[in-house]
Amino acid sequence: MSQKPLDRLITIKEVISQVGMGRTKIYEMLQFEEFPAPIKLGRYSRWSQLEIQAWIEEQKGKRAA
């Protein structure tokens, strides 16, 4: 039985670093549901690192198509 990788909630700064896009572009894509939605923790927004990684892989797949 294989273990699932642990997920981690990351900040917008970490998201920006991982995807190489600016904050404005990320929030613009969120409006059109083109980017994983954040998880709200009170007044804070955090993203699932696994969802961000999956989104990056999806973008790579679009490149090959």
Residue frames as a rotation matrix with the C-alpha (Angstrom) as fourth column:
MET 1
0.583 0.812 0.000 0.00
0.812 -0.583 0.000 0.00
0.000 0.000 -1.000 0.00
SER 2
-0.434 -0.758 0.488 1.54
0.748 -0.605 -0.275 3.30
0.503 0.245 0.829 -1.09
GLN 3
-0.121 0.334 -0.935 1.19
0.778 -0.553 -0.299 6.40
-0.617 -0.763 -0.193 1.00
LYS 4
0.636 0.374 0.675 -0.28
0.697 -0.654 -0.294 9.56
0.332 0.657 -0.677 -0.46
PRO 5
-0.513 -0.822 0.247 2.04
0.625 -0.555 -0.550 12.55
0.589 -0.127 0.798 -0.38
LEU 6
-0.150 0.419 -0.896 1.29
0.868 -0.377 -0.322 14.98
-0.473 -0.826 -0.307 2.40
ASP 7
0.275 0.315 0.908 -0.43
0.706 -0.707 0.031 18.15
0.652 0.633 -0.417 1.32
ARG 8
-0.484 -0.445 -0.753 0.67
0.806 -0.562 -0.185 21.51
-0.341 -0.697 0.631 2.61
LEU 9
0.707 0.694 0.133 -1.15
0.703 -0.669 -0.242 24.84
-0.079 0.265 -0.961 2.59
ILE 10
-0.377 -0.923 0.077 1.01
0.914 -0.358 0.191 27.54
-0.149 0.142 0.979 1.04
THR 11
0.040 0.308 -0.950 0.85
0.290 -0.914 -0.284 31.33
-0.956 -0.264 -0.126 0.89
ILE 12
0.948 0.319 0.024 0.40
0.143 -0.357 -0.923 33.51
-0.286 0.878 -0.384 -2.19
LYS 13
0.404 -0.874 -0.270 4.14
-0.854 -0.466 0.230 34.29
-0.327 0.137 -0.935 -2.07
GLU 14
-0.402 -0.531 0.746 4.93
-0.269 0.847 0.459 30.58
-0.875 -0.016 -0.483 -2.35
VAL 15
0.455 0.639 0.620 2.37
0.502 0.391 -0.771 30.17
-0.735 0.663 -0.143 -5.15
ILE 16
0.893 -0.161 -0.420 3.96
-0.386 -0.754 -0.532 33.07
-0.231 0.637 -0.735 -7.06
SER 17
-0.050 -0.994 0.093 7.39
-0.845 0.092 0.527 31.48
-0.533 -0.052 -0.845 -6.62
GLN 18
-0.308 -0.051 0.950 6.20
0.087 0.993 0.082 28.07
-0.947 0.108 -0.302 -7.84
VAL 19
0.435 0.608 0.665 4.23
0.699 0.238 -0.674 29.18
-0.568 0.758 -0.321 -10.90
GLY 20
-0.593 -0.798 0.104 6.33
0.701 -0.448 0.555 32.18
-0.396 0.402 0.825 -11.93
MET 21
-0.123 0.616 0.778 3.36
0.648 -0.544 0.533 34.52
0.752 0.569 -0.332 -12.37
GLY 22
-0.881 -0.182 0.436 2.46
-0.122 -0.804 -0.582 37.69
0.457 -0.566 0.686 -10.53
ARG 23
-0.801 0.581 -0.146 -0.24
0.280 0.148 -0.949 38.12
-0.530 -0.800 -0.281 -7.91
THR 24
-0.312 0.709 -0.632 -2.48
-0.680 -0.631 -0.372 40.13
-0.663 0.314 0.680 -10.26
LYS 25
-0.441 0.093 -0.893 -2.38
-0.786 0.440 0.434 37.45
0.433 0.893 -0.121 -12.97
ILE 26
-0.944 0.091 -0.318 -3.16
0.214 0.902 -0.375 34.69
0.253 -0.422 -0.871 -10.46
TYR 27
-0.596 0.761 -0.257 -6.19
0.139 -0.217 -0.966 36.56
-0.791 -0.612 0.024 -9.11
GLU 28
-0.287 0.463 -0.839 -7.32
-0.904 -0.421 0.076 37.38
-0.318 0.780 0.539 -12.65
MET 29
-0.669 -0.019 -0.743 -7.18
-0.416 0.838 0.354 33.67
0.616 0.546 -0.568 -13.54
LEU 30
-0.923 0.365 -0.121 -9.12
0.298 0.483 -0.824 32.86
-0.242 -0.796 -0.554 -10.35
GLN 31
-0.412 0.803 -0.431 -11.98
-0.535 -0.596 -0.598 35.07
-0.737 -0.015 0.675 -11.57
PHE 32
0.065 0.387 -0.920 -12.26
-0.984 0.179 0.006 32.92
0.167 0.904 0.393 -14.70
GLU 33
0.687 0.188 0.702 -11.79
-0.490 0.833 0.256 29.64
-0.536 -0.520 0.665 -12.77
GLU 34
0.771 -0.505 -0.387 -8.52
-0.238 0.335 -0.912 28.99
0.590 0.795 0.138 -14.62
PHE 35
-0.417 -0.901 0.118 -6.46
-0.381 0.055 -0.923 28.52
0.825 -0.430 -0.366 -11.45
PRO 36
-0.270 0.312 -0.911 -6.96
0.699 0.714 0.037 26.46
0.662 -0.627 -0.411 -8.27
ALA 37
0.466 0.557 0.687 -9.09
-0.107 -0.736 0.669 28.32
0.878 -0.385 -0.283 -5.74
PRO 38
-0.640 -0.704 0.308 -7.59
-0.364 -0.074 -0.928 29.17
0.676 -0.707 -0.209 -2.36
ILE 39
0.009 0.546 -0.838 -8.76
0.774 0.527 0.352 27.73
0.634 -0.651 -0.417 0.93
LYS 40
0.079 0.097 0.992 -10.01
-0.319 -0.940 0.117 30.48
0.944 -0.326 -0.044 3.25
LEU 41
-0.097 -0.159 -0.983 -8.78
0.875 0.458 -0.160 30.30
0.475 -0.875 0.095 6.84
GLY 42
0.149 0.242 -0.959 -10.43
0.693 -0.717 -0.073 33.26
-0.705 -0.653 -0.275 8.50
ARG 43
0.766 0.110 -0.633 -9.04
-0.234 -0.870 -0.435 36.29
-0.599 0.481 -0.640 6.71
TYR 44
-0.270 -0.956 -0.114 -6.16
-0.605 0.077 0.793 34.33
-0.749 0.283 -0.599 5.20
SER 45
0.818 0.396 -0.417 -6.01
-0.571 0.469 -0.674 32.56
-0.071 0.789 0.610 1.84
ARG 46
-0.249 -0.869 0.427 -3.89
-0.619 0.482 0.620 29.45
-0.745 -0.110 -0.658 1.42
TRP 47
0.370 0.295 -0.881 -3.49
-0.901 0.346 -0.263 27.11
0.227 0.891 0.394 -1.52
SER 48
0.799 -0.098 0.594 -3.07
-0.101 0.951 0.293 23.35
-0.593 -0.294 0.749 -1.58
GLN 49
-0.137 -0.934 -0.329 0.47
-0.720 -0.134 0.681 22.63
-0.680 0.330 -0.654 -2.71
LEU 50
-0.562 -0.028 0.827 -0.72
0.320 0.914 0.248 19.39
-0.763 0.404 -0.505 -4.35
GLU 51
0.537 0.812 0.227 -3.38
0.592 -0.171 -0.788 21.29
-0.601 0.557 -0.573 -6.33
ILE 52
0.605 -0.405 -0.686 -0.80
-0.560 -0.828 -0.005 23.83
-0.566 0.387 -0.728 -7.49
GLN 53
-0.511 -0.830 0.225 1.57
-0.448 0.480 0.754 21.04
-0.734 0.285 -0.617 -8.55
ALA 54
-0.214 0.530 0.821 -1.29
0.650 0.705 -0.286 19.29
-0.730 0.472 -0.495 -10.40
TRP 55
0.793 0.505 -0.340 -2.16
0.142 -0.696 -0.704 22.57
-0.592 0.510 -0.624 -12.15
ILE 56
0.097 -0.854 -0.511 1.47
-0.761 -0.395 0.515 22.98
-0.641 0.338 -0.689 -13.26
GLU 57
-0.677 -0.333 0.656 1.48
0.042 0.873 0.486 19.43
-0.735 0.356 -0.577 -14.65
GLU 58
0.290 0.872 0.394 -1.80
0.648 0.124 -0.751 20.13
-0.704 0.474 -0.529 -16.47
GLN 59
0.705 -0.082 -0.704 -0.23
-0.391 -0.874 -0.289 23.20
-0.592 0.479 -0.648 -18.09
LYS 60
-0.428 -0.904 -0.008 2.72
-0.592 0.273 0.758 21.08
-0.683 0.329 -0.652 -19.23
GLY 61
-0.405 0.369 0.837 0.26
0.504 0.853 -0.132 18.62
-0.763 0.369 -0.531 -20.79
LYS 62
0.699 0.687 -0.201 -1.41
0.263 -0.507 -0.821 21.41
-0.666 0.520 -0.535 -22.74
ARG 63
0.188 -0.737 -0.649 1.97
-0.731 -0.546 0.409 22.36
-0.656 0.397 -0.641 -24.16
ALA 64
-0.736 -0.535 0.415 2.49
-0.210 0.763 0.611 18.84
-0.643 0.363 -0.674 -25.56
ALA 65
0.015 0.853 0.521 -1.00
0.485 0.450 -0.750 18.69
-0.874 0.264 -0.407 -27.12
